[in-house]
Amino acid sequence: MGVVAASALVYPLLVCAVELVFAQLLAVDVRATVLWLLLGVLCSIALVAAVRWGAERPVRSPWLLLGLAPPAVYELWLVWPALTA
């Protein structure tokens, strides 16, 4: 469950990083830079907390691990052209 929670936090963290770049490079906006930096830090802390929480809990059922297969297959399908090129 911790892996699923951590993977759910990766996309908001990526959005924060992209918005931070735009706030710093395209139009220097100090307020937006501080806002996206704080949101990025909060997402990073939540990501680490989710990973640590998930690492402490044993997997009680192999069916829980099977639930990770559809997102993993989808991600593999997305990067497959880059891997085979």
C-alpha positions in Angstrom: 0.0 0.0 0.0 2.9 2.3 0.7 4.2 1.8 -2.8 0.8 2.8 -4.3 0.6 5.8 -2.1 4.2 6.9 -3.0 3.5 6.4 -6.7 0.4 8.5 -6.4 2.5 11.4 -5.0 5.1 11.3 -7.9 2.8 13.0 -10.4 2.0 16.0 -8.1 5.7 16.3 -7.4 6.4 16.3 -11.1 3.8 19.0 -11.6 5.4 21.1 -8.8 8.8 20.7 -10.5 7.5 21.8 -13.9 5.6 24.7 -12.5 8.6 25.8 -10.5 10.7 25.9 -13.6 8.1 28.0 -15.4 7.8 30.3 -12.4 11.6 30.9 -12.4 12.5 30.9 -16.1 9.6 32.2 -18.2 8.4 35.0 -16.0 10.1 35.6 -12.7 7.4 35.4 -10.1 8.6 35.2 -6.6 5.2 34.3 -5.1 4.7 31.4 -7.5 8.2 30.2 -7.0 7.8 30.1 -3.2 4.3 28.5 -3.6 5.5 25.7 -5.9 8.6 25.2 -3.9 6.6 24.7 -0.7 4.2 22.3 -2.4 7.1 20.4 -3.8 8.7 20.1 -0.4 5.3 18.9 1.1 4.9 16.3 -1.7 8.5 15.1 -1.1 7.9 14.7 2.7 4.6 12.9 2.0 6.3 10.6 -0.5 9.1 9.7 2.0 6.5 9.1 4.7 4.4 6.9 2.5 7.5 4.8 1.5 8.6 4.5 5.2 5.0 3.6 6.2 4.8 0.9 3.5 8.2 -0.6 4.3 7.1 -1.1 7.9 4.0 -3.1 7.1 4.4 -6.7 5.9 2.5 -7.8 2.8 -0.3 -10.1 4.2 -1.6 -11.3 0.9 0.0 -11.9 -2.5 -3.2 -10.5 -4.0 -2.1 -7.1 -2.8 1.0 -7.3 -4.9 -1.1 -8.5 -7.9 -2.9 -5.2 -7.6 0.3 -3.4 -8.6 0.4 -5.3 -11.9 -2.0 -3.1 -14.0 -0.2 0.2 -13.2 3.1 -1.4 -13.8 2.0 -2.9 -17.2 0.6 0.5 -18.2 3.8 2.3 -17.3 5.8 -0.4 -19.2 3.5 0.1 -22.2 4.2 3.8 -22.1 8.0 3.5 -22.0 8.3 0.4 -24.3 9.0 2.5 -27.5 11.9 4.2 -25.7 13.2 0.9 -24.4 13.2 -0.8 -27.7 14.6 2.1 -29.8 
